[in-house]
């Protein structure tokens, strides 16, 4: 009997739940399709069983859509009676009165809401958001003003006032509220910076909000008892506008005023270095160095000053031989002062790189690195890094088998690490230079699976070069000459390399290496800082080999030159967009997208993910 009764109860409940579910589905179906006549009875039925906000809003909206205003008002008051503390419903009721020309009732209700809630910061924030969301800006301002009188300094509502003034485009008042707020809560300056960045387009040459903020900050900085946060905000502002000289001057002024340890200036110099403002970065480091060795950032600034020289030389590459020798002298003088040891190993390696690859002093660079191998206290990875650079210098010296020994040592010791993969790739190139393409290919096949994406991509490129061109001529002459020319290029013997490349084109005018030769010659010009000559060859490659495998490579290099060296923003953007549009499977796609965002200063539009 009990089982039978349970079964009957189960059948009844199932039927009830099924019916309720059906009512809910039909209410939503008709409502979504705008058939409010059919939706209304189901909305009413569902609401009678469940008084939540969702079912109420749907039912209430149906009544309004069908112009059943009296019923809608009655329903809203009923809902308000069931949840008297819910501000949303009270504002809705006021809005209902407004729309039905009962303005006195609406105003009376809003004034009551303001009076009752302006003494509680939590209720003020809730009511303010509600007023603002419903476009009741006058009441929103009245609420904030009344609340500020009551709450006073316990909760001054700066952010809410700033938000209100921003919505009304009253930017001067907005800025005052934000600046007052960071004096009250300096630890939230970053939050204010994020908010300000939404109102200031720093890429614009003329921006009234930027000018207002700059003047306001300068005024506050110059006040007698100015808080340090305004100076920090001014540095941030200049940095966002890329007025780096002003930012550095302000950082130095702050440090002097506070008699600080130079940390702000050091951080600013590092930021300038990241933005390739090398002269200004050196000026920042020089400020610290001038304070003497007792400054905690003295030695770091010494190293960083030289590092700016290294980056400038290796990125711009168009220094005169006299300038390069001057840089070498700066390194030597600093190392003589600081000593050559594990603490200055980075400087030693940079000096060896400059001397060997730019100053035509590979012998002295090799001697320097061989001594570095014996520095006390250096780790295994540091030793491996020295050996790799030493191997590269032996390649420049045309002692490729000595280089191969060093590469193999690193490969053996770090077989499953990135530096080991790099050594294996460099060693594969040795055999490629020597014309042993089969062995080189076997090593490259292993590296295609490398965990280092960069090395795997390089291995794949060289592997494809060998696969596509090895054996196209019966005696492999073109491929062997090309590999020899590549070695000459690695040794910075540009004229000899060009002659060999040109001889291949003359002997084999329709060989598959012709696009590779254009790319190699362009890279040779890039190594010498001859950017215009490099772009001419890349343009030729894209014109004559647009459908070949190197086209996206050429476009990416062209974009990099325009972006970094020739400073032609529009042409750089054009190159990166072509990679996204025309070469969608390119290995450069992700980086091209990042650079495009950076250059345009915004997120990619949908057009950037679609073809033309």
Helices and strands as residue ranges (DSSP letters): H 2-32, H 36-49, H 53-65, H 69-82, H 87-99, H 103-117, H 121-133, H 137-151, G 152-154, H 158-167, H 171-184, G 186-188, H 189-197, H 208-221, H 228-240, H 244-258, H 263-274, H 278-289, H 298-316, H 321-338, G 342-344, H 345-357, H 362-372, H 380-396, H 400-413, H 418-433, H 437-447, H 453-469, H 477-490, H 494-507, H 514-527, H 531-544, H 551-560, I 561-565, H 569-582, H 589-600, G 606-609
